[in-house]
Amino acid sequence: MITIYGVRGCEYCVKIKKVCNNLNIKYEYKDTSIIDNYNELKERLSTRIEFPCVFHNDKHIGWYTDFIQYIDKLEEGDYNNEE
């Protein structure tokens, strides 16, 4: 499962959701203006926080460009794998 942490007003957060929708990638979007989501992200990530911040299962993928490069390397459907 892809998890995207984003923030309101972020153009790359909007773009990354469009990419996922266009490629039929299942994802969960967590708005970090909600304090519980922000605290969850801080617990998951020990480095700097930028948006959108993307995880595939428990692996931190990175940010928008990192995610685009990551999905290019995966075989179709691998990003929807729940394991």
N, C-alpha and C positions, 0 to 999 in steps of 0.2 A: 504494500500500500504506500502511496505517495502522500506525504503530509507536507503542506505548505503553510508556513507561518508568514502572515503579511500584516500590513498596516493600511488604514484608510488613506486614500490620496496617493498611493504609490502606483505609478504607471507600470512598473515592471510586475507588480503583483497582479494587475489586470491582465497584462500580456501573458504571464505564465499560466493563468487560468484558461485563457483563450487557446493557448497551445495544447494544454491537456484536453480541453473539450474537443478541439479539432482532431486530435489523435486518439480520441476515445480512451484516454488514460483516466482511470479512477483515482480520485484524490480527495483528501480531506483538507479543507481550508480553515485555518484558525486565525481569527482576527486578534492581533496582539494588543488592540486597544482594550480588550477584555483582560483584566489583570490576571486571571487564572491562566489564560493562554500565554501571556507574557512570562509569568513565573515558570510555567512548564517549559517554555523555550529556554529560559535561563538555566534550568536544571539539565536540559539535554545538551547544551552547547557551552563549552568552557572558553571559547574564543570570542572574537568580536561578533556583534549582532548586526546584520544587515538584512534588508528585505528585498525580495522574498527569500526566506530561508527554507531550504528544501531537504527533506529526509526521505529515503526509500527504506521502508521498514525502520530499523534502528540506525541505519548508516546515514551520516550527514553527507549530502551530495554537494551542498554549497549554495550558491545564489543563482540568479537567472541564467547567466551564461554557462555556468557549470552544469546546470540542469539540462540545457539544450545540448551540450556536448555529451552528457551522460546518456540521454535517451537516444542519441544517434548511435551509440555503441551497443545498446541493448537490442536483442531480437524482439520483434513485435510481440507484445503480450507479457514480456518479462516484468515490466513495471507494474502490472496488475496482479502479480503473484502475491498472495497473502502471506507466504512463508517468510 
